[in-house]
Amino acid sequence: MNLYEVRGNIQKIAEAISAVLNVDVTICDNKLIRIAGTGLYKKNIGSKINNNSAFGYTMKMGNSYIIENPRENKACLYCEERDKCKESAEVASPIFYSNKVVGVIGLVAFQETQKIEILKNEKELLQFLNKMGELIVLKLIDHEKSEKIKLLAAELREVINLFDSGVALTDSQGNIKYINPKGNKIFKIDSKDINNISKYFRNINLNLFKEKNYSITNQSFIYRKENVRGIFKAKSIYSNDELMGILFIFEEMEEVIDNINYFISENLKTSFNDIVGESGVLEDVKEISRRASVSKSTILIQGESGTGKELFARAIYNEGNFKGPFITLNCAAIPEQLFESELFGYEEGAFTGAKKGGKPGKFEMANKGIIFLDEISEIPINLQSKLLRVLQEKTIERVGGKFPMDIDVKVVAATNCDLEEKVSEGSFRKDLYFRLAVIPINVPPLRDRGTDLNLLINHFINKFNLKLEKNINGIDDDVNLLFSEYPWPGNIRELENTIEYSINVTSNKVITMEDLPSRLKAFKCKKTCKINLKSMEEEEIKKIIGKYGKGSKSIEKAAKELGISRATLYRRIKKYSL
């Protein structure tokens, strides 16, 4: 804390003390630099006071001193100016802040009348100087708070200027106090022509922000003067129950799409190298997909559930270096009545409950990128013709819209159904099927991928060791044999879940049969039972043949005892080479 920062205020306080007490006043900081003075001391402001003076002694001891006999008082004994001192009395009072001495207030009497004035009310005088010291500290605290606020405001402004979004701060009436460069660029605002925020967000009711903690999230806006369309957020700023202003964060629609693209590319980036497997059948699919990624034609990815169809779609997106985002839509998860607005968006007022400003659909959001239509077989039959028209004409029209909108979107669809069978049943349009399946990609099931199974097992063990902080070394021989025989109807997803479950429950260094989910244990039991029944059947037939022989009449007797027909017994004899 440096008193020099508020020397102007301290000089005024010194002059006020001097006027009240009719003595000269000088005030120094913690380095014994005079920062204020009256009378003879005014010309010495800025000079250094002797370290061995009464001021230095007060600074060192932290006590107040009333010196009746300068040159003889213990506070003056080591002062280098002692022999030249003309003072008849002196008072030195420390200024405290956080229990530290940050300066000294000094009163000096050169005349006997001044000395009498100082000495007649010593107690009251020291209390008065303590209050003056507190006043000085308060001035300094206010100054530092003001400087901190200025610094924070400058830092905040610098941070706001770095935002990729437009940011505007307004007063309680919505008048813009500050808008960052991005906001200026979006609305093309001249810095000399900053207006009320309602000029740019015409559909906003500023009165709503009088409610404490009121906020708006992702609302659409249109600024027709500059043909700007986007979304914005806004939140009221309160202090002591008083509305101080409103914070707005806004983005153009293109910027919104870029941010979605950034999120996906940073967090869900998948390449073909990330798809685990080296089998010939998988490598063939990867190669077809690589070639398809640079084409503008639609792609239909088919495969059983859990085979990794979306991984291939994302790898196609990243291999193709699209400028727009990767937008997904699970056609089975959207209610039929909302499907059209989800795909194509809607305009304001298109239906009851429609948001102000409307809402872009998935096709609009995916412009310059890929829209991934998962479970495409579930798209309602009444919307299939509209999707076909979009694929053919490369234009969309929002629900309630009046004008078509050009789009540049690559469509990648996926299904675990046989779409040709759906076409035959009449639940899927034939012309839409052929429009989607320009480039068909068939992802093989896990059971057809040979040695990829072992690669995937090791991959998932490493993954969940890291996630669950375990150190599992692998699977034992019995589990390895079972995994190779199991048909994996849920494919890679089922294998991944199985490994995660087993690593969670095992207390061993390797996964054993006891650590497997019940469905795999049941499969093992069923298979073992079949083997045991087969062995028992073979042994029983051996015994009965040994008893009766293989003659025609013997076979008839043996079949009767076994309770089967002669033809069945002959087949069993042939099967077991008896």
Phi, psi and omega in degrees: 000122185241114181296339181300331182296335182238035184300328179298314178294321181293324178298320178295322178293319178299316180295324178294318179297317181298320180293324181287316187262349180060042175225164175282145182233139172221141182231134179238162177267190184287353175257011180063031173267128178292123179248353177204153179189155176233166178057232182296336185273349184298323181286349181261007178301132182099348180276163182265134177271145180304132180298331183265012179282176176298327177295315178297320180295318178296319178299319183288316186275334180074022180240158175274144180226133170252113187258106181280328184236082176305153181080340180247335180296148182300333179288344184252355190301326185254010181290130182289342181260011187302316184290337182262356187294132180248007183286142177260342175194157182208147173234132177236119183236122182289149174257121185255143170214122183053046177063019176238144178279120183248359179176179181221136172261127180241133173249135184231128175252127177256346182239158183296322179297323177293322179297316180299320181297321181290319191275345188286333179226068187298313183298311180296324180297314181294322177297319179298315180293326176298319178295321177295323176296318178296322178297317178300315180297319178299320177298319180291320179297316178300319179297315181294322177297318179298318179294322179295319179297318178297318180295315179298320179297319179294318179294318179298319179297319179296319179295314180300323180294338181275349182298141172283342178265161171285138180227132177226138175247130181239169171276187184294342180265359180091004177286129185289121177268326178205140174224133185284167183304324179296319177296319176301320183291319181297312184265356181056053183267131170284133182302338179272356187234046180279129187243189174289144184299335181294344177293330185260328176247083190290338184265023183255140177254103184294336180297334181295335182283355175289344174280128185299138179064022176290140180212159175235137182236126173048054175263140182284153174216157175226124175252097192293332183301318180251010179056047181256131177234137180188200178229155179216159172239153178209145181215139178286147178244116183245150172217121182052048177064017178243130178291115181264333182173187181225137177257129178242134173234127187216156182216145170290159181301322179297322180292322178300315180296318179299322180293321176298317179299317180298315181300313183293315184293328181278323190254338184233028184289127181226131175248170178295334177291339178281346179276109188288130177146145181230006182295154181300320182294324179287319180298325177297318179293320178298318182293318177298319182294321178300315180294323181290335185294333182265001180266153177270357182287155178288154183233137174243114179261122181242146180170160180296162177299133177089007182274348178100036182296320181292328175301317179295321179297317180292323178295322176299318179299311184287328178290330184277352178052054180286146179281328180271182185275173173257109183249130181252149173216118175273109187295339180277346186262357184256125175302145186302322183289344179256356189299314184296316180291329177293319181285315191246354179080179179211159178267161177302133179079009182295331179200169179297128181092358178295138182291150174298137181086351181077189183209134177287148176269178184296324179295317180296318180293331184273008183307135182073005181230216182237138166252125182257110181262093181280149182052051184299337180295343184268001179294132183303142184299328183286345178259352183296325180292323180292320177296320178301316180296322177297317180295326182280318188260347180059034175225153175230163176221124180297155173298125182084001181278160182249342185231140177289157183233126178288140178225153176233089187229134173269129182260126173239118180251158180216150178203150172255009179259164173274099185294329178296324176292322177297322177297316180297325180285343180090009181264359178216132184294134180294317181293326177291321179301313182290331177290325179283321188269039176299314175240099179277137177232124182250111181276123185287151175289161183299323183295344180259008187255014171052237187290353176300334181302312181295322178298318181291322177301310180296321180299314182287327175297315178297318181298313185277339169301316181291315183293318186261003180056049177246175179219062180276131187272343181157206179238151180280175187296322181295318179293321179300318179294317180297316180300324182287336181267336183290138185281349179049065180298333178269003175058218188297323180297320179293319178298316180298315179296323179296315180295317181297316178300313185295320179293328178292322188262342186288147173246011182253175177275344175230157179280128180247177181301324181295339184271356186275155175299157186299328183295325178285325176296320179296320178298318180297317181295316180298319180293319180295319179299320179297317180296317181294319179297320179297317181294319180294320180297314180299318181294320181294320179293322176302315181296315184291326177292320178296331181281317187252340185088186185247011178294169185299313180290326179295319179297322180295318178294318182295319181295322180295318180292326180280343179080026178232169180281164179297320181297318179295320180294319177300319179296321180292321178299319178292321182297318184264006178055047182266000000 
